[in-house]
Amino acid sequence: METQEVAVKSLMKIVLKSSNLALDEVVVTGYGVTKKAAFTGAATTVAATAITKQNDSNPIKALEGSVPGLQMNIGSGQPGAPANIFIRGKNSFNSGTQPLYIIDGVPFNADPVGVRASEEQTVSPLSTLNAADIESMTVLKDATATSIYGARAANGVIVINTKKGKGGKTTVNFTAKVGMEMMPGMPSSYKPLNAAKYRELSAEAFLNDWNTYGEDGATAALQSENGLNYPYTNQGMSDLFDLYMGVEKPADVDWLKEVTRNGLIQEYGVDVQNGGATESAPKFFASFNYMDNKSIVKGKDLTRYSVRFNFEQAPSKVVKYGLNTNLSYTESNMGSGGGYFSDPVTQAYMQSPLTPVRDENGNWNFDTVNGYNPVAQRSDLGDKSTAKQYRAIISPYLQINFNKNLFFLSRGGVDLYFVDEFGYWSFLQPQGADMRGMGENNYSTRMLLSITNTLNYINTFNEKHNVNFLIGQEGQRTNLKEAYLAGSNYPVDYLNQVANAAVPGSAATYKYNLLLASFFVNAQYDYDSKYYLSGSLRYDASSRFGSNNRWAPFWSLGAKYRISNESFMEPASDWLNNLTIRASYGTSGNQEVGDVRYYSASSWYTSRDLYDFGYNYNGLPGSGRMQSGNPNLKWEQTGKFNVGVDFSFLDRFSVEADYYHHMTKDMVFAVPVSMVTGLAENYMNVGKLLNQGFEFSVNALLMNVKDFNWNITVTGSKNINEVKKLSNNNPIETSTSITEPGKPLYQFKMKEWAGVDPETGNGTWYLNETGTETTDNYNKAAKRYVGTANPKFQGSFTNNMKWKGLDFSFQLNYSVGAKIYGNNLRYDEQVGGSLGQNFTEYVYENRWRQPGDIAEVPKLMYNDGRAVNQHSTRFLMNGSYLKLRSITLGYTLPKSMIQKLSMNNLRVFVNADNLFTVTAKDYRGFDPSGIGADGVQWWNFPIPRNFVVGLTVGF
């Protein structure tokens, strides 16, 4: 109901008035703003209050759990790390799968960058944005909302709208946040063992080998080869193990604790808004932000400086102009990605707790199980991996109003992005020591230029017929230039610039460009706020494609029927606020084809004949053919169907529900060709992929009295993915997964673990593709379909409460039914085959010890030659979880208390992220929500939990 102010009388009669605020909301879509009441598509808007509650440097992560149908995979908790986003499923197999980002009407290049991208060592350009500058983020999902963007919109569109100046007096706001981040509350079963338990298990592995093989075993051979005669007892084998490890003074080191810390988060920002007293007065929004995030893993952090200035003015009724600018500098210390051997978290799980970090002389100790010391490696003279990001986004625009109904808008965009990366393998790690240090520099300059011109006609006839016509043209050019230089053999360990290296390494430069030309029209019509129609047509040309298919059309049709506005619904008007059904169909394209993962030449010139120069043959320069052209190569195209219902009643409850069906055809594959051509493959349009599902959002205003407001939101979504066609319909199979027609992407297929034989302690697997017969011979076991990495259902529960000046909110995210394969567990849960490396608590608590034991972990054996740690469902886990994603408690002081200090607003607050995660019993890892979309877990950088206290002051 509407808020009303009435005079206090002895006898009062108050008539409640229905509020239509939900229908008056706007959706930023296409090339303008549409009232939600007139919007025929599917979109979700996240407001500034939700965006600023999270403490991550990448503001896009605020969408996690807030948008039905949006799946976010955060594979790393490192500051500035990218997040993979799938809107209504993954709509391509080999090509680009990420949404298009639009900031204030111009495209924004959000592709992760990193010279070692193949090692997941990347940063996200989105981390250069200041969350406090953002007014809203709108996720566009269906064809009505996305087809106007044509060739770039198959994976959805995320429109970011930044804050603008407002009319009235000047306002100044200052915000400060300080807090810390900590290791997540991981399951106890995943923790590395302390020295006592580690020694116990290692001695047990020796004893089990002796008890099984006697004098023919590896333990007896070890004693014989070294002239030893330790007794085959627990103590004797423990002494043998100390000698085996070469430990004179055993330590008790928690290596995971040594490479991690309590991180620090600091963020300070100030913004100024002004709009003048008249409509013709200039309006501006200016801000400055500083953020420093020292992460939970030592040596990995992020620092960012950001400046924004948005300006607009309408000096007359004819002309309006403006300028949106953002300048930022971000420096990230990255390190290797999760799962790579030199990563500190990887090494923390491998190292022996008996091995001290420093030797008896106080020097770094490299007498470890593999020669690595992850603490030394991240010290001041250790490895380096920095990325300095310089970004400038400039967007001027001019609007000419020919009359009150017809106007022309021209908007330019410049997105200039420069990245300076430096990597260094130090003397303090084996590879670097062998080379006496190796340094590399990579300079990358990317510039995205865009120009958009639109002519818009808006009018109402006879107070019932509303029309909105738009015609436009757009041009876009993307340039990328890279230079790489490497060298090794440094004279000293503290001067690591590449210029100081004595041995030159590789050197290369690259230059690419991409052009996009577009023409489009969009039309909207509604009659009497009951019947709505919309349609769009876009014609795109991309330099990526061959001459026969360079141009392609994309279109959409949408309709909506507001039943609640019909006269026959009048009897329900006292409780029914809105009942609407809507439907749409259309097409969107994907031009991100080719090898888009590592930004190679084929991803820029996918349809072209390519030649590589610089080959050396007998001392003479030459060239070789890299790629065979295909002039018939064309866009991947996704047909999108959507039907939905919007329902609100009693001024308290609202429901939005949608069913969708997306079919992607002409997927681009690198199809094998005869080697007599000199090449192994050629890009062709051959694949087909289906995504279909449903999503919903339910909002309830539970209480709304004088000083107390309480509302909740529940979201949920289910996506079904199915591969319809591959290049030759032969399965693409690995040791653990398969991609084939009739199955979803990320389908797990592997040998199924049948458990530990209670009598022998050896592992068993199911023999056949079906049935219960088992075998202890790994090679005889057949593979089975054992689930997918795709969740069966996911969503969130959000709570917001406000009482007087006190506000309290939290968000719970959930995911059900996904499987996670712990590739790291093949090493962490070793059973003696890698004796010397540590074990986990799961092995200690669940191992087989004696005949008759019902155990999860096979018998420990020194120099184990069994296949129990080969790929199988022994390491396949239930990925379901319930996470307390965020929680906020704030208090806004009464204005009567602060006006004497010339303040308009004073709020203190506490934010916390990732406080706890409830997981399935069999999950062993840091966080099931921190795994990539393929469901494969390595030693992923833990997603931290953090606590931040803050203060906002307004003048």
Long-range contacts (C-beta under 8 A, 24 or more apart in sequence): 1-651, 1-704, 18-577, 18-651, 19-651, 20-577, 22-577, 22-578, 22-648, 22-654, 23-578, 27-138, 27-145, 28-136, 28-138, 28-159, 28-161, 29-138, 29-140, 29-145, 29-148, 29-159, 30-145, 30-148, 30-149, 30-470, 30-522, 30-536, 31-105, 31-148, 31-452, 31-454, 31-470, 31-472, 31-522, 32-454, 32-456, 32-470, 34-468, 34-524, 37-529, 37-562, 38-466, 38-524, 38-526, 38-532, 39-144, 39-145, 39-560, 40-144, 40-524, 40-532, 40-533, 40-534, 40-558, 40-559, 40-560, 40-582, 40-584, 41-140, 41-141, 41-142, 41-143, 41-144, 41-145, 41-534, 41-558, 41-582, 41-584, 41-642, 42-140, 42-141, 42-142, 42-144, 42-145, 42-584, 42-642, 42-644, 42-658, 42-660, 43-138, 43-139, 43-140, 43-141, 43-145, 44-68, 44-69, 44-70, 44-138, 44-139, 44-141, 44-697, 45-136, 45-137, 45-138, 45-139, 46-136, 46-137, 46-138, 46-139, 47-135, 47-136, 48-134, 48-135, 48-136, 48-163, 51-131, 51-134, 51-136, 51-137, 52-131, 52-132, 53-809, 53-886, 53-888, 53-911, 54-131, 54-886, 54-911, 54-913, 55-177, 55-179, 55-181, 55-265, 55-911, 55-913, 55-946, 55-948, 56-913, 57-127, 57-291, 57-293, 57-302, 57-304, 58-82, 58-83, 58-124, 58-126, 58-127, 59-126, 59-129, 59-130, 59-131, 59-134, 59-137, 60-85, 60-110, 60-124, 60-126, 60-137, 60-158, 62-131, 62-137, 63-137, 63-139, 63-158, 64-813, 64-885, 65-715, 65-795, 65-796, 65-798, 65-811, 65-812, 65-813, 65-885, 66-715, 66-796, 66-798, 66-811, 67-139, 67-715, 68-656, 68-658, 68-695, 68-696, 68-697, 68-715, 68-716, 68-717, 68-795, 69-141, 69-658, 69-660, 69-693, 69-695, 69-717, 69-719, 70-139, 70-717, 71-719, 71-791, 71-794, 71-933, 73-931, 73-932, 73-933, 74-929, 74-930, 74-943, 75-120, 75-338, 75-930, 75-931, 75-932, 75-940, 76-120, 76-337, 76-338, 76-930, 76-940, 76-941, 76-943, 77-295, 77-296, 77-927, 77-930, 77-940, 77-941, 77-942, 77-943, 77-944, 78-295, 78-297, 78-300, 78-334, 78-335, 78-941, 79-127, 79-293, 79-295, 79-300, 79-301, 79-302, 79-332, 80-123, 80-124, 80-127, 80-302, 80-330, 80-332, 81-122, 81-123, 81-124, 81-941, 82-112, 82-122, 82-123, 82-124, 82-126, 83-124, 84-932, 84-933, 85-156, 85-158, 86-155, 86-933, 87-139, 87-141, 87-155, 87-156, 88-141, 88-156, 88-660, 88-662, 88-691, 88-693, 88-695, 88-719, 89-662, 89-691, 89-693, 89-719, 89-721, 90-689, 90-691, 90-721, 90-745, 90-933, 91-154, 91-155, 91-590, 91-638, 91-662, 91-664, 91-689, 91-691, 92-154, 92-155, 92-590, 92-592, 92-636, 92-664, 92-667, 92-689, 93-667, 93-669, 93-687, 93-689, 93-723, 93-739, 93-745, 94-593, 94-596, 94-667, 94-668, 94-669, 94-670, 94-687, 95-590, 95-592, 95-593, 95-594, 95-596, 95-636, 95-667, 95-668, 96-155, 96-590, 96-591, 96-592, 96-593, 96-596, 97-155, 98-155, 98-592, 99-139, 99-155, 99-156, 99-157, 99-158, 100-149, 100-152, 100-153, 100-155, 100-156, 100-157, 100-158, 101-126, 101-157, 101-158, 101-160, 102-149, 102-157, 102-158, 102-159, 102-160, 103-129, 103-160, 103-162, 103-393, 103-395, 104-160, 104-161, 104-162, 104-310, 104-324, 104-395, 105-395, 105-397, 105-411, 105-413, 105-452, 106-393, 106-395, 106-411, 106-412, 106-413, 106-415, 106-450, 106-452, 107-152, 107-413, 107-415, 107-448, 107-450, 107-476, 108-160, 108-393, 108-415, 108-448, 109-415, 109-417, 109-446, 109-448, 109-478, 111-599, 113-387, 113-389, 113-419, 113-444, 114-334, 114-387, 114-421, 115-421, 115-423, 115-440, 115-442, 115-444, 115-484, 116-336, 116-385, 116-423, 117-597, 117-598, 117-599, 118-597, 118-598, 119-336, 119-337, 119-340, 120-336, 120-337, 120-338, 120-339, 120-340, 121-334, 121-335, 121-336, 121-337, 121-385, 122-334, 122-337, 123-330, 123-332, 123-334, 123-387, 123-389, 125-389, 125-391, 125-417, 127-302, 127-304, 127-330, 127-332, 127-389, 128-304, 128-306, 128-328, 128-330, 128-389, 128-391, 129-160, 129-306, 129-326, 129-328, 130-269, 130-287, 130-289, 130-291, 130-304, 130-306, 130-308, 130-328, 132-175, 132-269, 132-271, 132-287, 132-289, 133-162, 133-163, 133-271, 133-287, 133-289, 133-306, 133-308, 133-326, 134-160, 134-161, 134-162, 134-163, 135-161, 135-162, 135-163, 135-164, 136-160, 136-161, 137-161, 141-642, 141-658, 141-660, 142-558, 142-584, 142-586, 142-640, 142-642, 142-658, 142-660, 143-556, 143-557, 143-558, 143-584, 143-585, 143-586, 143-587, 143-588, 143-639, 143-640, 143-641, 143-642, 144-534, 144-536, 144-556, 144-557, 144-558, 144-584, 144-586, 144-642, 146-556, 146-586, 146-588, 146-640, 147-536, 147-538, 147-554, 147-555, 147-556, 147-586, 147-587, 147-588, 147-640, 148-520, 148-522, 148-536, 148-538, 148-556, 149-538, 149-588, 150-518, 150-520, 150-538, 150-539, 150-540, 150-552, 150-554, 150-588, 150-589, 151-516, 151-518, 151-538, 151-540, 151-542, 151-552, 151-554, 151-588, 151-589, 151-590, 151-591, 151-635, 152-516, 152-589, 152-590, 152-591, 152-592, 153-554, 153-588, 153-589, 154-588, 154-589, 154-590, 154-636, 154-637, 154-638, 154-664, 155-590, 162-285, 162-308, 162-310, 162-324, 162-326, 163-271, 163-273, 163-285, 163-287, 163-310, 164-283, 164-285, 164-310, 164-312, 165-273, 165-274, 165-275, 165-282, 165-283, 165-284, 165-285, 165-310, 165-311, 165-312, 166-273, 166-275, 166-283, 167-275, 167-276, 167-277, 167-279, 167-281, 167-283, 168-275, 168-277, 169-274, 170-272, 170-273, 170-274, 171-272, 171-273, 171-274, 171-904, 171-954, 171-955, 172-270, 172-271, 172-272, 172-954, 172-955, 173-270, 173-271, 173-273, 173-905, 173-952, 173-953, 173-954, 173-955, 174-268, 174-269, 174-270, 174-952, 174-953, 174-954, 175-267, 175-268, 175-269, 175-270, 175-950, 175-951, 175-952, 175-953, 176-267, 176-268, 176-269, 176-950, 176-951, 177-265, 177-266, 177-267, 177-268, 177-911, 177-948, 177-949, 177-950, 178-265, 178-266, 178-267, 178-948, 178-949, 178-950, 179-264, 179-265, 179-911, 179-946, 179-947, 179-948, 179-949, 180-262, 180-263, 180-264, 180-265, 180-946, 180-947, 181-262, 181-263, 181-264, 181-265, 181-293, 181-295, 181-296, 181-944, 181-945, 181-946, 181-947, 182-262, 182-263, 182-296, 182-944, 182-945, 182-946, 182-947, 183-260, 183-296, 183-942, 183-944, 183-945, 184-914, 184-917, 184-926, 184-927, 184-942, 184-943, 184-944, 184-945, 185-916, 185-917, 185-945, 186-925, 186-926, 186-927, 186-942, 187-919, 187-923, 187-924, 187-925, 188-841, 189-840, 189-841, 189-842, 189-845, 189-924, 190-828, 190-840, 190-841, 190-842, 190-924, 190-925, 190-926, 191-256, 191-840, 191-841, 192-254, 192-255, 192-256, 192-348, 192-349, 192-353, 192-828, 192-838, 192-839, 192-840, 192-841, 193-353, 193-838, 193-839, 193-840, 193-841, 193-843, 193-844, 194-252, 194-254, 194-353, 195-250, 195-251, 195-252, 195-253, 195-353, 195-354, 196-252, 197-839, 197-841, 197-844, 198-352, 198-353, 198-354, 198-838, 198-839, 199-238, 199-241, 199-242, 199-250, 199-354, 200-234, 200-238, 200-844, 201-839, 201-843, 201-844, 201-847, 201-860, 202-237, 202-238, 202-241, 202-835, 202-836, 203-234, 203-237, 203-238, 203-240, 203-241, 204-234, 204-237, 204-849, 204-860, 205-831, 205-832, 205-835, 205-860, 205-861, 205-862, 205-864, 206-232, 206-237, 206-240, 206-241, 206-862, 207-232, 207-233, 207-234, 207-237, 208-761, 208-832, 208-859, 208-860, 208-861, 208-862, 209-832, 209-861, 209-862, 209-863, 210-237, 212-861, 217-862, 218-862, 218-863, 219-862, 219-863, 222-862, 242-354, 244-835, 244-836, 245-352, 245-354, 245-355, 245-836, 246-367, 247-354, 247-355, 249-356, 249-360, 250-354, 251-353, 251-354, 251-355, 251-356, 252-353, 252-354, 253-351, 253-353, 253-354, 253-355, 253-356, 253-357, 254-353, 255-347, 255-348, 255-349, 255-351, 255-353, 255-374, 255-375, 255-838, 256-345, 256-348, 256-349, 258-348, 258-357, 258-374, 258-375, 259-297, 259-298, 259-344, 259-345, 259-347, 259-348, 259-374, 259-375, 259-378, 260-296, 260-297, 260-298, 260-348, 261-294, 261-296, 261-297, 261-298, 262-296, 263-293, 263-294, 263-295, 263-296, 263-301, 263-944, 263-946, 264-292, 264-293, 264-294, 265-292, 265-293, 265-294, 265-946, 265-948, 266-290, 266-291, 266-292, 266-293, 267-291, 267-292, 279-314, 280-313, 280-314, 280-315, 280-316, 281-313, 282-311, 282-312, 282-313, 283-311, 283-312, 283-313, 284-309, 284-310, 284-311, 284-312, 285-309, 285-310, 286-310, 295-944, 296-942, 296-944, 297-335, 297-344, 297-345, 297-378, 297-941, 297-942, 298-344, 298-375, 298-378, 299-333, 299-335, 299-344, 299-378, 299-379, 299-382, 299-383, 300-333, 300-334, 300-335, 300-378, 300-941, 301-332, 301-333, 302-330, 302-331, 302-332, 302-333, 303-330, 303-331, 304-328, 304-329, 304-330, 304-331, 305-329, 305-330, 317-401, 318-400, 318-401, 319-398, 319-399, 319-400, 319-401, 320-398, 320-399, 320-401, 321-396, 321-397, 321-398, 321-399, 322-396, 322-397, 323-394, 323-395, 323-396, 323-397, 324-393, 324-394, 324-395, 324-396, 324-397, 325-392, 325-393, 325-394, 325-395, 326-391, 326-392, 326-393, 327-391, 327-392, 327-393, 328-389, 328-390, 328-391, 329-388, 329-389, 329-390, 329-391, 330-388, 330-389, 330-391, 331-386, 331-387, 331-388, 331-389, 332-386, 332-387, 332-389, 333-384, 333-385, 333-386, 334-385, 334-386, 334-387, 335-378, 335-383, 335-385, 336-385, 337-941, 338-938, 338-939, 338-940, 338-941, 339-823, 339-824, 339-938, 339-939, 339-940, 341-372, 342-372, 342-377, 342-383, 342-429, 342-431, 343-939, 344-374, 344-375, 344-377, 344-378, 345-939, 345-940, 345-941, 345-942, 346-824, 346-938, 346-939, 347-372, 347-374, 347-377, 348-374, 349-824, 349-827, 349-828, 349-838, 349-840, 349-939, 350-827, 350-837, 350-838, 351-837, 351-838, 352-836, 352-837, 352-838, 353-838, 364-428, 366-428, 369-836, 369-837, 370-430, 371-430, 372-429, 372-430, 373-428, 373-429, 376-428, 376-429, 377-426, 377-428, 377-429, 379-428, 381-426, 381-427, 381-428, 381-493, 381-494, 382-426, 382-428, 382-429, 383-423, 383-424, 383-425, 383-426, 383-428, 383-429, 383-432, 384-422, 384-423, 384-424, 384-426, 384-496, 385-421, 385-422, 385-423, 385-424, 386-421, 386-422, 386-423, 387-419, 387-420, 387-421, 388-419, 388-420, 388-421, 389-417, 389-418, 389-419, 390-417, 390-418, 390-419, 390-420, 391-415, 391-416, 391-417, 391-418, 392-416, 405-457, 405-458, 405-459, 406-455, 406-456, 406-457, 407-455, 407-456, 408-453, 408-454, 408-455, 408-456, 409-452, 409-453, 409-454, 409-456, 410-451, 410-452, 410-453, 410-454, 411-451, 411-452, 411-453, 412-449, 412-450, 412-451, 412-452, 413-448, 413-449, 413-450, 413-451, 413-452, 414-447, 414-448, 414-449, 415-446, 415-447, 415-448, 415-449, 415-450, 416-445, 416-446, 416-447, 417-444, 417-445, 417-446, 417-447, 417-448, 418-443, 418-444, 418-445, 418-446, 419-443, 419-444, 419-445, 419-446, 424-496, 426-493, 426-496, 427-490, 427-493, 428-493, 435-488, 435-489, 436-488, 436-489, 436-490, 437-488, 437-489, 437-490, 437-493, 437-496, 437-501, 438-486, 438-487, 438-488, 438-501, 438-505, 439-486, 439-487, 439-488, 439-490, 439-496, 439-497, 439-498, 439-500, 439-501, 440-484, 440-485, 440-486, 440-487, 440-498, 440-505, 441-484, 441-485, 441-486, 441-498, 442-482, 442-483, 442-484, 442-485, 443-482, 443-483, 443-484, 444-480, 444-481, 444-482, 445-479, 445-480, 445-481, 445-482, 446-478, 446-479, 446-480, 446-481, 447-478, 447-479, 448-476, 448-477, 448-478, 448-479, 449-476, 449-477, 449-478, 449-479, 450-474, 450-475, 450-476, 450-477, 451-475, 464-527, 464-528, 465-525, 465-527, 466-524, 466-525, 466-526, 466-527, 467-523, 467-524, 467-525, 468-522, 468-523, 468-524, 468-525, 469-521, 469-522, 469-523, 469-524, 470-521, 470-522, 470-523, 471-520, 471-521, 471-522, 472-519, 472-520, 472-521, 472-522, 473-518, 473-519, 473-520, 474-516, 474-517, 474-518, 474-519, 474-520, 475-515, 475-516, 475-517, 475-518, 476-515, 476-516, 476-517, 476-518, 477-513, 477-514, 477-515, 477-516, 478-513, 478-514, 479-511, 479-512, 479-513, 480-510, 480-511, 480-512, 480-513, 480-599, 480-604, 481-509, 481-510, 481-511, 481-512, 482-508, 482-509, 482-510, 482-511, 483-508, 483-509, 483-510, 484-508, 484-509, 510-601, 512-601, 512-604, 512-605, 513-543, 513-604, 514-542, 514-543, 514-544, 514-604, 515-541, 515-542, 515-543, 516-540, 516-541, 516-542, 516-543, 516-591, 517-541, 528-565, 529-562, 529-565, 530-561, 530-562, 530-565, 530-566, 531-559, 531-560, 531-561, 531-562, 532-558, 532-559, 532-560, 532-561, 532-562, 532-582, 533-557, 533-558, 533-559, 534-558, 534-559, 534-584, 536-586, 540-589, 540-591, 540-635, 542-591, 542-635, 543-605, 544-591, 544-593, 544-594, 544-604, 544-605, 544-606, 544-607, 545-591, 545-606, 545-607, 545-633, 545-634, 545-635, 546-607, 546-629, 546-630, 546-631, 546-632, 546-633, 546-634, 547-631, 548-631, 548-632, 548-634, 549-631, 549-632, 549-633, 549-634, 549-635, 552-589, 552-634, 552-635, 552-637, 554-586, 554-587, 554-588, 554-589, 554-637, 555-586, 555-587, 556-584, 556-585, 556-586, 556-587, 556-640, 557-584, 557-585, 557-586, 558-582, 558-583, 558-584, 558-586, 559-583, 559-584, 575-649, 575-650, 576-648, 576-649, 577-648, 577-649, 577-650, 577-651, 577-654, 578-646, 578-647, 578-648, 578-654, 579-645, 579-646, 579-647, 580-645, 580-646, 580-647, 581-643, 581-644, 581-645, 582-642, 582-643, 582-644, 582-645, 582-646, 583-641, 583-642, 583-643, 583-644, 584-640, 584-641, 584-642, 585-639, 585-640, 585-641, 585-642, 586-639, 586-640, 587-637, 587-638, 587-639, 587-640, 588-637, 588-638, 588-640, 589-635, 589-636, 589-637, 589-638, 590-635, 590-636, 590-637, 590-638, 590-664, 591-635, 593-633, 593-635, 593-636, 593-668, 593-683, 594-668, 594-683, 595-670, 601-626, 601-627, 602-626, 602-627, 602-683, 606-633, 606-668, 606-683, 607-631, 607-633, 607-683, 624-678, 625-678, 625-679, 627-679, 627-682, 627-683, 628-673, 628-677, 628-679, 628-682, 630-682, 630-683, 630-684, 632-685, 633-668, 633-683, 633-684, 633-685, 634-666, 634-685, 635-666, 636-664, 636-665, 636-666, 636-667, 636-668, 636-685, 637-664, 637-665, 637-666, 638-662, 638-663, 638-664, 638-665, 639-663, 639-664, 639-665, 651-701, 652-700, 652-701, 652-702, 652-704, 653-698, 653-699, 653-700, 653-701, 654-698, 654-699, 655-696, 655-697, 655-698, 655-699, 656-696, 656-697, 657-694, 657-695, 657-696, 657-697, 658-694, 658-695, 658-696, 659-692, 659-693, 659-694, 660-691, 660-692, 660-693, 660-694, 660-695, 661-690, 661-691, 661-692, 662-690, 662-691, 662-692, 663-688, 663-689, 663-690, 663-724, 664-688, 664-689, 664-690, 664-691, 667-725, 669-726, 669-727, 670-727, 671-727, 671-728, 672-727, 672-728, 684-727, 686-725, 686-726, 686-727, 686-728, 687-723, 687-724, 687-725, 687-726, 687-727, 688-723, 688-724, 688-725, 689-721, 689-722, 689-723, 689-724, 689-745, 690-720, 690-721, 690-722, 690-723, 690-724, 691-719, 691-720, 691-721, 692-719, 692-720, 693-717, 693-718, 693-719, 693-720, 694-718, 707-803, 707-804, 708-801, 708-802, 708-803, 709-800, 709-801, 709-802, 709-803, 710-799, 710-800, 710-801, 710-802, 711-800, 712-797, 712-798, 712-799, 712-800, 713-796, 713-797, 713-798, 714-795, 714-796, 714-797, 714-798, 715-795, 715-796, 715-797, 715-798, 716-793, 716-794, 716-795, 717-793, 717-794, 717-795, 718-792, 718-793, 718-794, 719-790, 720-744, 721-745, 721-790, 735-871, 736-821, 736-823, 736-871, 736-936, 737-934, 738-785, 743-785, 744-788, 744-790, 745-788, 745-790, 746-788, 746-789, 746-790, 746-933, 746-934, 746-935, 747-785, 747-788, 748-785, 748-786, 748-787, 748-788, 748-789, 748-819, 748-821, 748-876, 748-935, 749-783, 749-784, 749-785, 749-786, 750-783, 750-784, 750-786, 750-821, 750-871, 750-872, 750-873, 750-876, 751-778, 751-781, 751-782, 751-783, 751-784, 751-870, 751-871, 751-872, 751-873, 752-781, 752-784, 752-786, 752-872, 752-873, 753-872, 753-873, 753-874, 753-876, 755-856, 756-848, 756-853, 756-854, 756-855, 756-856, 756-857, 756-858, 756-859, 758-848, 758-851, 758-852, 758-853, 758-854, 758-855, 759-851, 759-852, 760-851, 760-859, 761-848, 761-849, 761-851, 761-853, 761-855, 761-858, 761-859, 762-858, 762-859, 762-866, 762-868, 763-858, 763-866, 763-867, 763-868, 763-874, 765-872, 778-866, 778-867, 778-868, 778-870, 778-872, 779-867, 781-872, 786-819, 786-873, 786-876, 787-819, 787-876, 788-818, 788-819, 788-935, 789-818, 789-819, 789-820, 789-821, 789-879, 789-933, 789-934, 789-935, 789-936, 790-817, 790-818, 791-815, 791-816, 791-817, 791-818, 791-879, 791-880, 792-816, 792-817, 792-818, 793-817, 796-885, 805-891, 805-892, 805-893, 805-894, 806-889, 806-890, 806-891, 806-892, 807-888, 807-889, 807-890, 807-891, 807-892, 808-888, 808-889, 808-890, 809-886, 809-887, 809-888, 810-884, 810-886, 810-887, 810-888, 811-884, 811-885, 811-886, 811-887, 812-882, 812-883, 812-884, 812-885, 813-882, 813-883, 813-885, 813-929, 814-880, 814-881, 814-882, 814-883, 815-879, 815-880, 815-881, 815-928, 815-929, 816-880, 817-879, 817-880, 818-879, 818-880, 818-928, 818-935, 819-876, 819-877, 819-878, 819-879, 819-935, 820-876, 820-877, 820-878, 820-879, 820-923, 820-925, 820-928, 820-931, 820-935, 820-936, 820-937, 821-875, 821-876, 821-877, 821-935, 821-936, 821-937, 822-875, 822-876, 822-877, 822-924, 822-925, 822-937, 823-875, 823-936, 823-937, 823-938, 824-925, 824-937, 824-938, 824-939, 825-875, 825-924, 825-937, 826-869, 826-870, 826-871, 826-875, 827-869, 828-924, 829-857, 829-869, 829-875, 829-924, 830-864, 830-869, 831-857, 831-858, 831-859, 831-860, 831-861, 831-864, 831-868, 831-869, 832-860, 832-861, 832-862, 832-863, 832-864, 833-861, 833-863, 833-864, 833-865, 833-866, 833-869, 835-862, 835-863, 840-924, 842-924, 877-920, 877-922, 877-923, 877-924, 877-925, 877-928, 878-920, 878-921, 878-922, 878-923, 879-920, 879-923, 879-928, 879-931, 879-935, 880-919, 880-920, 880-928, 881-917, 881-918, 881-919, 881-920, 881-923, 881-927, 881-928, 881-929, 882-917, 882-918, 883-914, 883-916, 883-917, 883-918, 883-927, 883-929, 884-914, 884-915, 884-916, 884-917, 885-913, 885-914, 886-911, 886-912, 886-913, 886-914, 887-911, 887-912, 887-915, 888-912, 902-955, 903-953, 903-954, 903-955, 904-954, 904-955, 905-952, 905-953, 905-954, 906-951, 906-952, 906-953, 906-954, 907-951, 907-952, 908-949, 908-950, 908-951, 909-949, 909-950, 909-951, 909-952, 910-947, 910-948, 910-949, 910-950, 911-947, 911-948, 911-950, 912-945, 912-946, 912-947, 912-948, 913-944, 913-945, 913-946, 914-943, 914-944, 914-945, 914-946, 915-945, 916-945
